[in-house]
Amino acid sequence: MAKKVKATAARTAVYPGSFDPITLGHVDIIERVARTFDRVIVLIARSPDKQSLFTPEIRKTLIEKSLAHLDNVEVDIHEGLTTDYANRVGAMVLVRGLRAVVDFEYEVYMANMSAKLAPDIETLLVFARPAYYFLSSRSVKEVARHQGELSGLVPSPVQDALLKIFKKGKKK
């Protein structure tokens, strides 16, 4: 018999990622997930091994500005296992975005690892809309680095931050 969620309990989903920077593809997934869950936490992974363009704190601010229109979305920063964080906040679901077939194998691996570490937490794979299949944080940074057009790729707060960093060829 399926375990029922109490009507008064907040149904919480955690959407983890580096979000360096957040793209309109991420925003689209978050907006869609926010219609399904009472509470969505966008979880910025703090990874000392990864070279990031923006600090986790700046990413948090950019994401909060980009998602200000969503009342049930929070942004947090975490270093460590996502499943530990999800258990601590009472999340029932981890959200993973899929852009194309190339993402599938990695996301299945992550979903299976999460299931092993936290069997009570489900992984929800959300497919990107076709308009965002090509979009990644890495490609956005490359466009910005070469002063390409960023509209339609990232929210305006992110576009402003990228233009500031790459203005006049500061970072190559």
C-alpha positions, 0 to 999 in steps of 0.5 A: 500500500502506498504511503500517503502524505498528510494533507497538512504536510508541505510537499517539498522538492529539492532541485540541486545543481551548480547553477553557474549561472542559472539559465532560462532552462533552469527557470522553466523547470523550476516554474513547472515544478513549483506548480506541483509542489508546495515548497521547492528549494533550489539547492546550490552545490558548494564544491571546492573542487569545481572552478566556478565563475560566480561564488555560491553567495552571488549565485544565490542572489542571482537565483533569488532575483530571477525567481522572485515571482515564485512564492513557494521557491527558496534558494539555499547553499549546501556542501555535502550529500544532497540526500543528507540535505533533503532528509534534513528539510523533509523533502520527498523528491529530488528534481533532476533536469534532462536536456537531451539523451546525453544527460540521461545516463548520468541522471539515471546514475545520480537517481540510483545513487540517491535511491541507495542513500535515501530510499524514501526520497524519489527522484523526479526527472523533468525534461527540458522543453525543446526550446532549451535542449541546447542550453547549458551554463557552460554554453552561456558562459562561452557566449558571454565571454565572446560578448554574444547575445544573452537575451533568451538564454538567461534571466536579466539579473544574470545577463547583467552580471555576466556583462559586468564580468566580461565587459571589455574582454576582462575575462578571457 
